[in-house]
Structures are given as C-alpha cells and as structure tokens.
C-alpha cells in the first residue's frame, strides 16, 4: 500500500480509520487488480472461513500518476455474485486515480475490531516465503495485492522483510468489483476534501453520506448505459 489518488498513505489510513469506526469495524481498501476466485479458495482452506489481510507499505517510491493524478474517481457500486448492481454502504468512500476508459476498480471489504492507526504491531513478512495460493508460484516484485500461502521455511536471510502496518479480516464477500465511477471535480471534490478533514467518525459519516448523495445525482444520467460495453 502507498500513495493513491493524490493522497499520502498516512492520510488514507487516517480516513480509513474513521470509516472503520463509523462502520462498526467494517472498512474498504481499494486495490488495482482482480483476485479472481482466490478469496473463495482461501476460505475453503481456512477453518471457519476466516481470511486475514496483512497491510504492508510499499518499499518503492510512489508513481507520479498516483501522487498527482490527472483525474480522481469515486466509485458508487459493486457487482454482486449474481450480477446485480449493488450500492456501497454509505460510510464507505472508495477512490482511485481516473482515466479515459477506466470502467472498473476493485476493493477489499475488511473488518477489524482494533484501530488500524496503531503502529505498535511488530510483525514482519518475507516475500520469499509467500506463494500464490492458486498457482503456488512466487510473488512477483511488482505484484501489489495477492492471495498467498505463507510459511517460514523459505525465508532468505538476505531478503529485507516487509513490516506489517496493520491487519484485518475479510468481511462478507471480501472482494468487490466496483463500477459506476464519478469524477471528483468542482463542488463534489471540495465536499470530498471536507470529508477527508473530518476529525470524528460521526462527522465522517455525515459528510461521506453527503458525498455519496451528490455523486449519485451526478451519475444518474449514466446509470442506464451498458456497463460492459
């Protein structure tokens, strides 16, 4: 994880903590790639179906497109397993950098009873010990989000570990495919920035609800179009 859609990692974690509190532990984290059916596979392999999510800061510098994106999108809906278009909960605001032709994005739906701003977690992982859950291949250096099996048998003493900033568990369906983006520009961008400056969960919820309502008004003319064209 790192800078995304013009926000630093610290700023993202701060607003996601408000989102978590407002949602009784539930928050969403946008990701750039699909996880396919690997979430279902992971749940089949875990007693009780619990799948942990480990959040580690990226070691490389953020891309300029993430630091100063030409466009920023707010995502309104997700696609359910049966193909229905569902509204996201009002306390969730999921953004990404925009761009011509970008029609979908992805997110992890997570739950944590503990603060994700608590940096006291002393847990490290080695990339050399992680294997793709579906293929058993090693994780590539450019892979950002992946469902993995982890073991200590392949630890390389030469490899620098990744510090785990915080952890959570996948919630409900766990993995979301997002559709219906709205460009954050003008009045809605100003309202979104106001939400990001909230200092309490109740203030966040009130402003996030306003942002979503305004976004829905802006998106209404486009909702009848073919999402998959």
MDAnalysis code that builds the backbone (N, CA, C; Angstrom):
import MDAnalysis as mda
import numpy as np

u = mda.Universe.empty(687, n_residues=229, atom_resindex=np.repeat(np.arange(229), 3), trajectory=True)
u.add_TopologyAttr("name", ["N", "CA", "C"] * 229)
u.add_TopologyAttr("resid", np.arange(1, 230))
u.add_TopologyAttr("resname", ["UNK", "UNK", "UNK", "UNK", "UNK", "UNK", "UNK", "UNK", "UNK", "UNK", "UNK", "UNK", "UNK", "UNK", "UNK", "UNK", "UNK", "UNK", "UNK", "UNK", "UNK", "UNK", "UNK", "UNK", "UNK", "UNK", "UNK", "UNK", "UNK", "UNK", "UNK", "UNK", "UNK", "UNK", "UNK", "UNK", "UNK", "UNK", "UNK", "UNK", "UNK", "UNK", "UNK", "UNK", "UNK", "UNK", "UNK", "UNK", "UNK", "UNK", "UNK", "UNK", "UNK", "UNK", "UNK", "UNK", "UNK", "UNK", "UNK", "UNK", "UNK", "UNK", "UNK", "UNK", "UNK", "UNK", "UNK", "UNK", "UNK", "UNK", "UNK", "UNK", "UNK", "UNK", "UNK", "UNK", "UNK", "UNK", "UNK", "UNK", "UNK", "UNK", "UNK", "UNK", "UNK", "UNK", "UNK", "UNK", "UNK", "UNK", "UNK", "UNK", "UNK", "UNK", "UNK", "UNK", "UNK", "UNK", "UNK", "UNK", "UNK", "UNK", "UNK", "UNK", "UNK", "UNK", "UNK", "UNK", "UNK", "UNK", "UNK", "UNK", "UNK", "UNK", "UNK", "UNK", "UNK", "UNK", "UNK", "UNK", "UNK", "UNK", "UNK", "UNK", "UNK", "UNK", "UNK", "UNK", "UNK", "UNK", "UNK", "UNK", "UNK", "UNK", "UNK", "UNK", "UNK", "UNK", "UNK", "UNK", "UNK", "UNK", "UNK", "UNK", "UNK", "UNK", "UNK", "UNK", "UNK", "UNK", "UNK", "UNK", "UNK", "UNK", "UNK", "UNK", "UNK", "UNK", "UNK", "UNK", "UNK", "UNK", "UNK", "UNK", "UNK", "UNK", "UNK", "UNK", "UNK", "UNK", "UNK", "UNK", "UNK", "UNK", "UNK", "UNK", "UNK", "UNK", "UNK", "UNK", "UNK", "UNK", "UNK", "UNK", "UNK", "UNK", "UNK", "UNK", "UNK", "UNK", "UNK", "UNK", "UNK", "UNK", "UNK", "UNK", "UNK", "UNK", "UNK", "UNK", "UNK", "UNK", "UNK", "UNK", "UNK", "UNK", "UNK", "UNK", "UNK", "UNK", "UNK", "UNK", "UNK", "UNK", "UNK", "UNK", "UNK", "UNK", "UNK", "UNK", "UNK", "UNK", "UNK", "UNK", "UNK", "UNK", "UNK", "UNK", "UNK"])
u.atoms.positions = np.array([
    [0.849, -1.182, 0.000],
    [0.000, 0.000, 0.000],
    [0.886, 1.232, 0.000],
    [0.350, 2.331, -0.559],
    [1.125, 3.551, -0.651],
    [0.246, 4.704, -1.099],
    [0.885, 5.766, -1.545],
    [0.158, 6.926, -2.055],
    [-0.782, 6.506, -3.181],
    [-2.005, 7.015, -3.143],
    [-3.007, 6.629, -4.143],
    [-3.986, 7.780, -4.331],
    [-4.323, 8.047, -5.579],
    [-5.333, 9.065, -5.910],
    [-5.022, 10.414, -5.279],
    [-3.722, 10.750, -5.221],
    [-3.319, 12.048, -4.711],
    [-3.250, 12.161, -3.207],
    [-3.451, 11.051, -2.475],
    [-3.390, 11.070, -1.018],
    [-2.210, 10.250, -0.527],
    [-1.520, 10.768, 0.489],
    [-0.426, 10.018, 1.090],
    [-0.986, 8.826, 1.858],
    [-0.120, 7.860, 2.137],
    [-0.563, 6.678, 2.871],
    [-1.083, 7.059, 4.252],
    [-0.410, 7.972, 4.934],
    [-0.869, 8.389, 6.262],
    [-2.277, 8.981, 6.197],
    [-2.544, 9.782, 5.163],
    [-3.870, 10.390, 5.022],
    [-4.930, 9.333, 4.731],
    [-4.569, 8.339, 3.921],
    [-5.517, 7.267, 3.599],
    [-5.853, 6.464, 4.849],
    [-4.819, 6.092, 5.610],
    [-5.055, 5.304, 6.825],
    [-5.912, 6.091, 7.812],
    [-5.665, 7.380, 7.906],
    [-6.435, 8.207, 8.837],
    [-7.922, 8.196, 8.482],
    [-8.256, 8.377, 7.198],
    [-9.685, 8.395, 6.839],
    [-10.286, 6.996, 6.880],
    [-9.482, 5.978, 6.612],
    [-9.997, 4.611, 6.700],
    [-10.270, 4.215, 8.148],
    [-9.529, 4.785, 9.087],
    [-9.816, 4.531, 10.494],
    [-11.156, 5.150, 10.883],
    [-11.437, 6.355, 10.405],
    [-12.749, 6.962, 10.652],
    [-13.850, 6.132, 9.997],
    [-13.578, 5.635, 8.797],
    [-14.529, 4.782, 8.085],
    [-14.794, 3.509, 8.877],
    [-13.726, 2.924, 9.436],
    [-13.856, 1.690, 10.224],
    [-14.725, 1.914, 11.459],
    [-14.474, 3.001, 12.168],
    [-15.256, 3.292, 13.370],
    [-16.717, 3.543, 13.007],
    [-16.942, 4.329, 11.952],
    [-18.312, 4.641, 11.529],
    [-19.063, 3.398, 11.074],
    [-18.333, 2.396, 10.566],
    [-18.949, 1.174, 10.062],
    [-18.900, 0.010, 11.025],
    [-18.730, 0.296, 12.323],
    [-18.673, -0.772, 13.335],
    [-17.622, -1.822, 12.990],
    [-16.460, -1.347, 12.558],
    [-15.339, -2.235, 12.271],
    [-15.126, -2.523, 10.802],
    [-16.093, -2.172, 9.953],
    [-16.017, -2.503, 8.525],
    [-15.446, -1.320, 7.740],
    [-14.447, -1.599, 6.903],
    [-13.887, -0.583, 6.015],
    [-13.493, -1.244, 4.707],
    [-13.282, -0.431, 3.686],
    [-12.891, -0.940, 2.370],
    [-11.541, -0.362, 1.988],
    [-10.754, -1.172, 1.260],
    [-9.443, -0.722, 0.801],
    [-9.346, -0.998, -0.698],
    [-9.247, 0.066, -1.479],
    [-9.171, -0.084, -2.921],
    [-7.884, -0.752, -3.372],
    [-7.984, -1.620, -4.369],
    [-6.819, -2.292, -4.947],
    [-6.926, -2.224, -6.468],
    [-5.799, -2.369, -7.134],
    [-5.778, -2.172, -8.577],
    [-5.953, -3.409, -9.416],
    [-6.008, -4.589, -8.785],
    [-6.090, -5.822, -9.567],
    [-7.165, -6.752, -9.019],
    [-7.675, -7.600, -9.900],
    [-8.676, -8.585, -9.506],
    [-8.014, -9.745, -8.768],
    [-8.727, -10.310, -7.799],
    [-8.259, -11.505, -7.101],
    [-8.944, -12.762, -7.623],
    [-9.812, -12.617, -8.616],
    [-10.471, -13.774, -9.210],
    [-11.244, -14.579, -8.178],
    [-11.037, -15.884, -8.210],
    [-11.739, -16.786, -7.279],
    [-10.876, -17.168, -6.083],
    [-9.738, -16.488, -5.912],
    [-8.803, -16.899, -4.858],
    [-9.354, -16.648, -3.458],
    [-10.262, -15.686, -3.301],
    [-10.863, -15.460, -1.989],
    [-11.701, -16.665, -1.584],
    [-12.491, -17.190, -2.516],
    [-13.285, -18.388, -2.227],
    [-12.378, -19.565, -1.897],
    [-11.287, -19.717, -2.639],
    [-10.344, -20.805, -2.386],
    [-9.742, -20.680, -0.997],
    [-9.358, -19.473, -0.610],
    [-8.762, -19.257, 0.710],
    [-9.737, -19.604, 1.821],
    [-10.997, -19.243, 1.646],
    [-11.986, -19.524, 2.683],
    [-12.254, -21.016, 2.813],
    [-12.175, -21.735, 1.705],
    [-12.363, -23.180, 1.752],
    [-11.235, -23.860, 2.524],
    [-10.069, -23.232, 2.537],
    [-8.896, -23.827, 3.172],
    [-8.730, -23.406, 4.626],
    [-9.536, -22.474, 5.097],
    [-9.393, -21.959, 6.454],
    [-10.544, -22.435, 7.337],
    [-10.244, -22.951, 8.515],
    [-11.306, -23.326, 9.450],
    [-12.168, -22.114, 9.799],
    [-13.464, -22.252, 9.627],
    [-14.356, -21.142, 9.917],
    [-14.430, -20.111, 8.818],
    [-13.603, -20.263, 7.787],
    [-13.650, -19.351, 6.654],
    [-12.983, -18.008, 6.862],
    [-12.295, -17.797, 7.989],
    [-11.639, -16.510, 8.242],
    [-10.388, -16.386, 7.381],
    [-10.271, -15.257, 6.696],
    [-9.087, -14.970, 5.885],
    [-8.497, -13.650, 6.363],
    [-7.253, -13.684, 6.823],
    [-6.589, -12.484, 7.314],
    [-6.012, -11.669, 6.167],
    [-6.004, -10.367, 6.345],
    [-5.412, -9.440, 5.381],
    [-4.285, -8.703, 6.086],
    [-3.082, -8.780, 5.518],
    [-1.927, -8.080, 6.073],
    [-1.608, -6.882, 5.183],
    [-1.537, -5.716, 5.762],
    [-1.277, -4.485, 5.019],
    [0.171, -4.058, 5.241],
    [0.949, -4.030, 4.163],
    [2.358, -3.663, 4.251],
    [2.649, -2.475, 3.338],
    [3.360, -1.468, 3.826],
    [3.719, -0.325, 2.974],
    [4.663, -0.751, 1.856],
    [4.493, -0.140, 0.691],
    [5.378, -0.405, -0.433],
    [6.758, 0.177, -0.143],
    [7.796, -0.532, -0.613],
    [9.162, -0.057, -0.410],
    [9.569, 0.963, -1.465],
    [9.016, 0.847, -2.650],
    [9.397, 1.741, -3.741],
    [8.659, 3.074, -3.635],
    [9.218, 4.088, -4.274],
    [8.583, 5.405, -4.291],
    [7.295, 5.345, -5.103],
    [6.294, 6.128, -4.728],
    [5.030, 6.107, -5.486],
    [5.211, 6.646, -6.890],
    [4.375, 6.165, -7.802],
    [4.391, 6.668, -9.167],
    [3.815, 8.084, -9.202],
    [4.317, 8.859, -10.148],
    [3.837, 10.233, -10.261],
    [2.339, 10.278, -10.538],
    [1.833, 9.282, -11.274],
    [0.399, 9.231, -11.581],
    [-0.442, 9.033, -10.329],
    [0.143, 8.439, -9.280],
    [-0.573, 8.270, -8.019],
    [-0.459, 9.510, -7.139],
    [0.673, 10.199, -7.242],
    [0.894, 11.404, -6.435],
    [0.039, 12.561, -6.936],
    [0.059, 12.771, -8.245],
    [-0.716, 13.871, -8.846],
    [-1.510, 13.338, -10.036],
    [-2.580, 12.593, -9.789],
    [-3.377, 12.036, -10.891],
    [-4.088, 13.133, -11.670],
    [-4.242, 12.912, -12.962],
    [-4.971, 13.884, -13.783],
    [-6.459, 13.877, -13.457],
    [-6.960, 12.726, -12.990],
    [-8.356, 12.604, -12.578],
    [-8.435, 11.694, -11.361],
    [-9.431, 11.926, -10.520],
    [-9.706, 11.042, -9.390],
    [-11.163, 10.613, -9.460],
    [-11.387, 9.299, -9.338],
    [-12.737, 8.739, -9.394],
    [-13.209, 8.325, -8.003],
    [-14.495, 8.502, -7.764],
    [-15.187, 7.922, -6.617],
    [-16.099, 6.836, -7.154],
    [-16.053, 5.648, -6.542],
    [-16.813, 4.500, -7.045],
    [-18.101, 4.333, -6.253],
    [-19.210, 4.163, -6.979],
    [-20.531, 4.158, -6.362],
    [-21.077, 2.770, -6.061],
    [-20.778, 1.785, -6.915],
    [-21.462, 0.494, -6.822],
    [-20.492, -0.672, -6.940],
    [-20.984, -1.837, -6.545],
    [-20.246, -3.081, -6.750],
    [-21.149, -4.085, -7.449],
    [-20.538, -5.083, -8.073],
    [-21.290, -6.138, -8.754],
    [-21.388, -7.347, -7.831],
    [-22.599, -7.761, -7.519],
    [-22.828, -8.926, -6.670],
    [-22.513, -10.218, -7.431],
    [-22.469, -11.326, -6.706],
    [-22.161, -12.621, -7.321],
    [-23.167, -12.991, -8.408],
    [-24.421, -12.574, -8.222],
    [-25.451, -12.920, -9.203],
    [-25.540, -11.900, -10.338],
    [-24.602, -10.944, -10.370],
    [-24.576, -9.957, -11.436],
    [-25.341, -8.684, -11.152],
    [-26.055, -8.634, -10.035],
    [-26.801, -7.420, -9.696],
    [-25.844, -6.289, -9.321],
    [-26.270, -5.062, -9.605],
    [-25.514, -3.878, -9.214],
    [-25.999, -3.436, -7.837],
    [-25.090, -3.365, -6.874],
    [-25.456, -3.014, -5.502],
    [-24.797, -1.701, -5.095],
    [-25.498, -0.934, -4.275],
    [-24.930, 0.292, -3.721],
    [-23.963, -0.060, -2.596],
    [-22.906, 0.704, -2.481],
    [-21.977, 0.522, -1.373],
    [-22.562, 1.154, -0.114],
    [-22.199, 0.648, 1.057],
    [-22.666, 1.270, 2.298],
    [-22.289, 2.751, 2.353],
    [-23.122, 3.548, 3.002],
    [-22.944, 4.999, 2.976],
    [-21.654, 5.459, 3.640],
    [-21.113, 4.673, 4.565],
    [-19.903, 5.129, 5.263],
    [-18.632, 4.854, 4.467],
    [-18.747, 4.141, 3.330],
    [-17.576, 3.808, 2.525],
    [-17.374, 4.825, 1.406],
    [-16.165, 5.346, 1.302],
    [-15.762, 6.161, 0.161],
    [-14.511, 5.527, -0.431],
    [-14.643, 4.975, -1.640],
    [-13.529, 4.302, -2.310],
    [-13.155, 5.115, -3.534],
    [-11.906, 5.542, -3.592],
    [-11.435, 6.358, -4.703],
    [-10.271, 5.673, -5.409],
    [-9.976, 6.157, -6.596],
    [-8.808, 5.696, -7.352],
    [-8.425, 6.791, -8.328],
    [-7.249, 6.681, -8.902],
    [-6.946, 7.610, -9.989],
    [-7.837, 7.250, -11.172],
    [-8.235, 8.266, -11.919],
    [-9.135, 8.046, -13.038],
    [-8.385, 7.901, -14.342],
    [-9.114, 8.025, -15.415],
    [-8.513, 7.900, -16.730],
    [-9.552, 7.503, -17.757],
    [-9.324, 7.908, -18.987],
    [-10.248, 7.576, -20.062],
    [-10.333, 6.065, -20.239],
    [-11.539, 5.543, -20.291],
    [-11.734, 4.112, -20.496],
    [-11.715, 3.283, -19.232],
    [-11.435, 3.879, -18.070],
    [-11.430, 3.115, -16.821],
    [-12.863, 2.917, -16.365],
    [-13.343, 1.684, -16.411],
    [-14.744, 1.394, -16.102],
    [-14.916, 0.585, -14.821],
    [-13.833, -0.041, -14.352],
    [-13.933, -0.876, -13.157],
    [-12.734, -0.638, -12.241],
    [-12.921, -0.987, -10.992],
    [-11.855, -0.952, -9.989],
    [-12.173, -2.081, -9.014],
    [-11.333, -2.290, -8.022],
    [-11.534, -3.392, -7.088],
    [-11.257, -2.915, -5.666],
    [-11.789, -3.660, -4.695],
    [-11.555, -3.298, -3.296],
    [-11.672, -4.537, -2.422],
    [-10.978, -4.485, -1.294],
    [-11.128, -5.482, -0.244],
    [-12.104, -4.934, 0.791],
    [-13.079, -5.741, 1.169],
    [-14.010, -5.376, 2.231],
    [-13.524, -6.062, 3.499],
    [-13.150, -5.271, 4.493],
    [-12.447, -5.803, 5.661],
    [-13.169, -5.455, 6.959],
    [-12.791, -6.187, 8.008],
    [-13.302, -5.901, 9.348],
    [-12.159, -5.995, 10.351],
    [-12.129, -5.043, 11.268],
    [-11.161, -5.076, 12.359],
    [-11.786, -4.439, 13.591],
    [-11.647, -5.115, 14.724],
    [-12.115, -4.542, 15.984],
    [-11.098, -3.571, 16.567],
    [-9.870, -3.602, 16.031],
    [-8.790, -2.757, 16.550],
    [-8.494, -1.614, 15.592],
    [-7.928, -0.555, 16.125],
    [-7.551, 0.595, 15.309],
    [-6.509, 0.202, 14.273],
    [-6.657, 0.702, 13.051],
    [-5.652, 0.448, 12.023],
    [-4.580, 1.535, 12.037],
    [-4.715, 2.499, 12.938],
    [-3.686, 3.524, 13.109],
    [-2.660, 3.127, 14.162],
    [-2.890, 2.043, 14.866],
    [-1.966, 1.590, 15.904],
    [-0.751, 0.956, 15.246],
    [0.407, 1.621, 15.336],
    [1.616, 1.138, 14.669],
    [2.497, 0.298, 15.586],
    [1.910, -0.222, 16.674],
    [2.695, -0.999, 17.630],
    [2.854, -2.455, 17.212],
    [2.221, -2.852, 16.110],
    [2.290, -4.237, 15.661],
    [3.698, -4.552, 15.166],
    [4.385, -5.465, 15.843],
    [5.746, -5.857, 15.458],
    [5.682, -7.184, 14.714],
    [5.300, -7.105, 13.462],
    [5.157, -8.305, 12.643],
    [5.775, -8.021, 11.285],
    [6.609, -8.951, 10.813],
    [7.290, -8.780, 9.533],
    [7.068, -10.027, 8.682],
    [7.019, -9.833, 7.376],
    [6.902, -10.970, 6.469],
    [7.977, -10.867, 5.394],
    [8.367, -12.024, 4.876],
    [9.365, -12.109, 3.816],
    [8.676, -12.523, 2.520],
    [8.923, -11.763, 1.469],
    [8.313, -12.080, 0.176],
    [8.717, -13.464, -0.302],
    [9.955, -13.893, 0.043],
    [10.444, -15.196, -0.403],
    [9.658, -16.356, 0.204],
    [8.927, -16.077, 1.298],
    [8.163, -17.131, 1.967],
    [6.702, -17.172, 1.540],
    [6.319, -16.281, 0.650],
    [4.927, -16.218, 0.192],
    [4.786, -16.893, -1.161],
    [3.729, -17.668, -1.311],
    [3.422, -18.334, -2.570],
    [1.981, -18.026, -2.963],
    [1.776, -17.769, -4.241],
    [0.426, -17.545, -4.733],
    [-0.457, -18.725, -4.354],
    [-1.607, -18.447, -3.763],
    [-2.453, -19.517, -3.234],
    [-2.930, -20.462, -4.323],
    [-3.271, -19.925, -5.485],
    [-3.828, -20.749, -6.556],
    [-2.759, -21.481, -7.350],
    [-1.633, -20.797, -7.646],
    [-0.621, -21.382, -8.536],
    [0.601, -21.925, -7.824],
    [0.798, -21.537, -6.551],
    [1.992, -21.883, -5.765],
    [3.264, -21.220, -6.287],
    [3.130, -20.282, -7.226],
    [4.296, -19.551, -7.726],
    [4.721, -18.483, -6.731],
    [5.992, -18.079, -6.836],
    [6.469, -16.976, -6.015],
    [5.769, -15.681, -6.426],
    [5.703, -14.765, -5.494],
    [5.066, -13.483, -5.761],
    [6.044, -12.589, -6.505],
    [5.599, -12.024, -7.615],
    [6.454, -11.155, -8.409],
    [6.751, -9.851, -7.695],
    [7.874, -9.207, -8.029],
    [8.270, -7.968, -7.347],
    [7.315, -6.808, -7.574],
    [6.553, -6.847, -8.667],
    [5.629, -5.747, -8.961],
    [4.200, -6.052, -8.526],
    [3.986, -7.214, -7.924],
    [2.632, -7.596, -7.520],
    [2.253, -6.846, -6.251],
    [1.125, -6.167, -6.280],
    [0.733, -5.322, -5.161],
    [-0.206, -6.054, -4.211],
    [-1.247, -6.694, -4.741],
    [-2.227, -7.397, -3.914],
    [-2.354, -8.826, -4.402],
    [-2.206, -9.772, -3.485],
    [-2.269, -11.179, -3.877],
    [-2.755, -12.016, -2.709],
    [-3.468, -13.102, -3.026],
    [-3.869, -14.072, -2.026],
    [-2.767, -15.121, -1.956],
    [-2.155, -15.273, -0.777],
    [-0.961, -16.113, -0.681],
    [-1.079, -17.134, 0.443],
    [-0.222, -18.134, 0.319],
    [0.052, -19.065, 1.413],
    [1.424, -18.687, 1.948],
    [1.549, -18.582, 3.262],
    [2.808, -18.094, 3.834],
    [3.393, -19.121, 4.794],
    [4.724, -19.328, 4.686],
    [5.429, -20.236, 5.579],
    [6.831, -19.739, 5.819],
    [7.425, -20.116, 6.929],
    [8.751, -19.613, 7.292],
    [9.882, -20.457, 6.730],
    [9.577, -21.546, 6.020],
    [10.625, -22.456, 5.576],
    [11.481, -21.873, 4.468],
    [10.960, -20.851, 3.746],
    [11.700, -20.328, 2.603],
    [12.319, -18.965, 2.880],
    [12.450, -18.600, 4.153],
    [12.981, -17.287, 4.487],
    [14.428, -17.163, 4.044],
    [14.715, -16.079, 3.343],
    [16.080, -15.768, 2.937],
    [16.621, -14.702, 3.869],
    [17.741, -14.984, 4.505],
    [18.310, -14.020, 5.433],
    [18.779, -12.759, 4.721],
    [18.982, -12.865, 3.409],
    [19.430, -11.704, 2.643],
    [18.268, -10.799, 2.233],
    [17.072, -11.314, 2.289],
    [15.919, -10.537, 1.846],
    [15.385, -9.649, 2.960],
    [15.210, -8.373, 2.669],
    [14.674, -7.448, 3.670],
    [13.183, -7.703, 3.852],
    [12.719, -7.839, 5.082],
    [11.303, -8.129, 5.305],
    [10.424, -6.898, 5.115],
    [9.141, -7.154, 4.938],
    [8.137, -6.098, 4.889],
    [7.486, -5.984, 6.268],
    [7.393, -4.775, 6.795],
    [6.718, -4.577, 8.077],
    [5.208, -4.536, 7.854],
    [4.492, -5.283, 8.663],
    [3.031, -5.266, 8.610],
    [2.542, -4.061, 9.409],
    [1.891, -3.135, 8.734],
    [1.405, -1.923, 9.403],
    [0.170, -2.220, 10.248],
    [-0.736, -3.026, 9.706],
    [-1.920, -3.445, 10.448],
    [-2.523, -4.650, 9.748],
    [-3.424, -5.302, 10.432],
    [-4.082, -6.480, 9.865],
    [-5.579, -6.401, 10.114],
    [-6.320, -7.130, 9.288],
    [-7.774, -7.188, 9.408],
    [-8.212, -8.543, 8.870],
    [-9.502, -8.767, 8.788],
    [-10.047, -9.991, 8.207],
    [-11.008, -9.613, 7.092],
    [-11.083, -10.441, 6.057],
    [-12.058, -10.196, 5.005],
    [-13.465, -10.294, 5.586],
    [-14.345, -9.414, 5.126],
    [-15.704, -9.325, 5.653],
    [-16.709, -9.658, 4.557],
    [-17.695, -10.486, 4.894],
    [-18.732, -10.894, 3.940],
    [-18.089, -11.400, 2.651],
    [-18.433, -10.813, 1.480],
    [-17.857, -11.346, 0.242],
    [-16.367, -11.077, 0.128],
    [-15.869, -10.101, 0.865],
    [-14.424, -9.894, 0.951],
    [-13.799, -9.129, -0.193],
    [-14.170, -9.478, -1.410],
    [-13.575, -8.873, -2.601],
    [-14.674, -8.239, -3.436],
    [-14.504, -6.969, -3.782],
    [-15.519, -6.227, -4.521],
    [-15.009, -5.823, -5.893],
    [-15.851, -6.016, -6.913],
    [-15.599, -5.424, -8.221],
    [-16.461, -4.177, -8.303],
    [-15.831, -3.038, -8.495],
    [-16.509, -1.752, -8.434],
    [-16.841, -1.224, -9.823],
    [-17.993, -0.578, -9.928],
    [-18.433, 0.030, -11.189],
    [-19.054, 1.395, -10.892],
    [-19.383, 2.116, -11.956],
    [-20.024, 3.428, -11.882],
    [-19.148, 4.464, -11.168],
    [-18.050, 4.852, -11.812],
    [-17.205, 5.894, -11.219],
    [-17.767, 7.288, -11.478],
    [-17.510, 8.178, -10.551],
    [-17.878, 9.588, -10.690],
    [-16.606, 10.414, -10.540],
    [-16.397, 11.346, -11.457],
    [-15.215, 12.198, -11.413],
    [-15.319, 13.174, -10.246],
    [-14.274, 13.193, -9.415],
    [-14.221, 14.165, -8.327],
    [-13.668, 15.476, -8.867],
    [-14.577, 16.421, -9.054],
    [-14.209, 17.706, -9.629],
    [-15.191, 18.761, -9.121],
    [-14.737, 19.983, -8.995],
    [-15.627, 21.060, -8.602],
    [-16.208, 20.880, -7.211],
    [-17.538, 21.020, -7.101],
    [-18.206, 21.013, -5.802],
    [-18.063, 19.679, -5.079],
    [-18.148, 18.573, -5.814],
    [-18.050, 17.277, -5.142],
    [-16.625, 17.013, -4.661],
    [-15.633, 17.517, -5.376],
    [-14.247, 17.380, -4.927],
    [-14.024, 18.167, -3.641],
    [-14.612, 19.355, -3.561],
    [-14.493, 20.167, -2.351],
    [-15.165, 19.484, -1.165],
    [-16.333, 18.881, -1.397],
    [-17.039, 18.175, -0.328],
    [-16.258, 16.940, 0.107],
    [-15.644, 16.248, -0.848],
    [-14.821, 15.079, -0.520],
    [-13.628, 15.488, 0.339],
    [-12.972, 16.595, -0.003],
    [-11.840, 17.071, 0.801],
    [-12.297, 17.431, 2.214],
    [-13.500, 17.968, 2.316],
    [-14.050, 18.285, 3.635],
    [-14.257, 17.005, 4.443],
    [-14.746, 15.954, 3.795],
    [-14.920, 14.668, 4.478],
    [-13.579, 14.117, 4.946],
    [-12.563, 14.241, 4.111],
    [-11.231, 13.729, 4.462],
    [-10.623, 14.485, 5.635],
    [-11.104, 15.701, 5.884],
    [-10.607, 16.502, 7.002],
    [-11.410, 16.275, 8.281],
    [-12.380, 15.372, 8.252],
    [-13.199, 15.086, 9.433],
    [-12.317, 14.611, 10.585],
    [-12.744, 14.915, 11.795],
    [-11.963, 14.535, 12.973],
    [-12.662, 13.491, 13.837],
    [-13.929, 13.219, 13.562],
    [-14.663, 12.200, 14.309],
    [-15.401, 11.287, 13.341],
    [-15.737, 10.097, 13.821],
    [-16.446, 9.137, 12.978],
    [-17.838, 9.637, 12.610],
    [-18.497, 10.327, 13.530],
    [-19.836, 10.845, 13.229],
    [-19.770, 11.932, 12.163],
    [-18.742, 12.778, 12.234],
    [-18.564, 13.807, 11.211],
    [-18.247, 13.158, 9.868],
    [-17.394, 12.124, 9.901],
    [-17.072, 11.400, 8.667],
    [-18.334, 10.826, 8.038],
    [-19.160, 10.150, 8.838],
    [-20.358, 9.502, 8.311],
    [-21.301, 10.521, 7.679],
    [-21.492, 11.651, 8.339],
    [-22.393, 12.672, 7.801],
    [-21.877, 13.220, 6.472],
    [-20.574, 13.505, 6.396],
    [-20.008, 14.072, 5.176],
    [-19.891, 13.025, 4.076],
    [-19.540, 11.791, 4.442],
    [-19.455, 10.723, 3.442],
    [-20.818, 10.472, 2.813],
    [-21.867, 10.528, 3.619],
    [-23.223, 10.360, 3.101],
    [-23.564, 11.479, 2.121],
    [-23.164, 12.703, 2.442],
    [-23.395, 13.829, 1.527],
    [-22.644, 13.641, 0.216],
    [-21.400, 13.183, 0.310],
    [-20.600, 12.957, -0.895],
    [-21.271, 11.926, -1.785],
    [-21.724, 10.825, -1.195],
    [-22.346, 9.757, -1.976],
    [-23.658, 10.234, -2.609],
    [-24.429, 11.009, -1.871],
    [-25.687, 11.521, -2.421],
    [-25.431, 12.442, -3.611],
    [-24.432, 13.307, -3.500],
    [-24.101, 14.191, -4.610],
    [-23.584, 13.384, -5.796],
    [-22.768, 12.371, -5.519],
    [-22.228, 11.534, -6.591],
    [-23.337, 10.787, -7.321],
    [-24.326, 10.311, -6.576],
    [-25.439, 9.599, -7.200],
    [-26.236, 10.513, -8.119],
    [-26.389, 11.773, -7.727],
    [-27.080, 12.734, -8.588],
    [-26.288, 12.966, -9.869],
    [-24.978, 13.069, -9.748],
    [-24.135, 13.285, -10.920],
    [-24.119, 12.067, -11.836],
    [-24.221, 10.873, -11.242],
    [-24.117, 9.636, -12.025],
    [-25.433, 9.211, -12.635],
    [-26.544, 9.741, -12.161],
    [-27.870, 9.258, -12.566],
    [-28.076, 9.208, -14.077],
    [-27.642, 10.200, -14.851],
    [-27.864, 10.114, -16.305],
    [-27.142, 8.955, -16.968],
    [-26.067, 8.438, -16.322],
    [-25.271, 7.395, -16.960],
    [-25.631, 5.994, -16.499],
    [-26.493, 5.859, -15.487],
    [-26.738, 4.545, -14.908],
    [-27.494, 3.611, -15.835],
    [-28.138, 4.135, -16.855],
    [-28.864, 3.273, -17.775],
    [-28.020, 2.744, -18.907],
    [-26.745, 3.107, -18.963],
    [-25.882, 2.657, -20.050],
    [-25.353, 1.265, -19.777],
    [-24.843, 0.614, -20.823],
    [-24.302, -0.739, -20.712],
    [-22.963, -0.695, -19.991],
    [-22.886, -1.342, -18.834],
    [-21.667, -1.313, -18.032],
    [-20.537, -2.101, -18.655],
    [-20.853, -3.010, -19.564],
    [-19.838, -3.930, -20.060],
    [-19.521, -3.713, -21.528],
    [-19.954, -2.606, -22.089],
    [-19.673, -2.329, -23.498],
    [-18.224, -1.913, -23.684],
])
